[in-house]
């Protein structure tokens, strides 16, 4: 990836099914071994009633990263519409619980979301995560922040995911992001 102009990598480390993503963790190790300097991970929370608690999802992720010898600059909470309950208050509490556990374990962390997902899951008026970095997902094909519409207390994102499912190097699928 580095030889194809990619300067950072963010791999999935926890699946919405409630399990650690071992392949994603291996991909993080591979990216570091390939010389990519900025390597992060993202957690796709499991939000159904049969899922582990928010704190358990984070602690299992942390244990798996440490056990594999994988390190990340940041962990991102992937907050997008997929099996989230309709109760904004409970969803806010869930995200706060994940964040509290990430902080207690010493991780630098941020939020992956967009205007519509945030509105649906926690409501546009909730600013409880606005002190965290935002990885903004809007597939507009533009490597910039020009179309960003403020939400959740964020006035500017840190990263923009602007294309999804692009055929990358070696013919695997990647989402393309801009990180100024």
N, C-alpha and C positions, 0 to 999 in steps of 0.2 A: 504494500500500500504506500509506503513512504516513497518508493521509486516512482510512483504514479502521482506524486504531488500531495498526498494526504499527510497532514501534519499533526493530527490528533485522532484518537479513537475512543469511542464510548461503547462498551459491550454490555449486554444484558447479563445480570448476575442473579436475578430472581424472577421466576415466572408467575404469571397471573393464576396458574394452576396450584400455586402454593408450595413450589419446590425450588431449590437452588438450581441455577442454570450452570452446570459444570462445563458445558461447551463454551458458554460465554466467558467463564472465568479462564479457561484455557486460551481463548482468543485474546484476552487481556494480557496474559503472559506472552503470547506470541507477538503481539503488537510491541510490547516493551523489548522483547528480544530482537525485534526487527529495527530497533532504534527510534521508534516513535516516542517522542519526549512527553507528550501530554496524553495520558491514558486515564479515562474515567470509567465508571460502571453505572448502570441504571437498574433500578428495582421496579418491576411491574407488579404492584401489590395484588395480593389475593384478597378479595373483598366480600366473598360469600360467607354465610354462617358456618360452613364446614372448614374454613381456612384457619391456619394458625393465627394467633393474636398479632397485632402490628409489631409489638416488641419482639416476639418470637421470630417473625419473618426477618427482622433486621439482625437479630443475634445469630440466626442460622446463616444468613448471608456473610456476616463478619467471620464466623467460624470457618466457613468454606473458603473464603478468600485467604485467611491466615493459614489454613491447612494446606492450601495449594501453593503457598508462597507468592500469591498475587497481591500487588499493591496498586492502589488507585489514588489519583489526585483528589477526586470528588466522587461522591455517590449522589445520583439524581433519583428523586421519587417521580415516577412516571404517572402523572395524574391525567388520564384520558378516559373517555366514556367506554367502559367495558365492565359490566357486572357491578357497577356501583349502586348501592341502594339509593332511594330517592330522598332520604332524610339528610338535608344539608348539615344539620347540627352533628349528627353521628359521623358523617363523612369528615367534617372538620376535626372532630375528636380523634378519628382514626389517623388522619394525616399528622396531627399534633403528636400522637403517641409514637408514630414512626420517627418523626423528627426528634423527639425527646430521646429515644433510644440511640439514634445516630449520634446525637450530641454527647450522650453519656459514654459512648464507645470511642469518642474522639475523632469522629469523621467530619470532614468539611462536606457539606451537602447543599443541594439545591433542588429546584422543582422543574420538571418538564411538563408543559401544558400549553393551552392556547385559550383564547377568549371564550369560545363556545364550550369547550370541555369544562373550564373553570366555572362558567355560569351554570351548567347542568349539574355539576358535582357538589359544589360548595356555595355557589351564588357569587355574583360579581362584587357584592359589597364586602365580602370577607377578605381582609388584608392580613390575616394571621401569618402568612409566609412571606410577606413583602420584603423582609430583611434578608431573605435568601436569594441567591442568584437564580435567574429564570432562563431556562432553555426553552425557547419559544418555537412551537411547531405550527407553521402555516406554509403549505405547499404552493408557493407562488412563483417558483423558479428564479427568485432573485436573491443573490448573496448579499443582502443588506438588511437593515431594520426599517426601511422606508414605509412599509405597510403596517407597522406595529400599532395596534390600538390598545391603549392602557386598560388594564384590568387587575383586580386583586391587589391594588396598591403598587404594582410595578409600573414605572414610567419608561423603562428601557430594559430589554433583555440582555443577556450575556452571550447567548448563542442563538442562531436561527437555523432550524431545520427547514430547508426550503424545497427539497425534492424527496420523494419516497420511492423505494423499490427501483433504484437505478442499477443497471448492470455495471458492476465495478471491475477492478482488476481480477483476473483469473475467472471471470464470468460469474462471480457470486453477487448477490443482491445487497445493496447498501442504501441507506438514506443519507443524503448529502446535507451537510451543515456548514454554516459560516460562523467563524469564531474570529472576530477582529483582533 
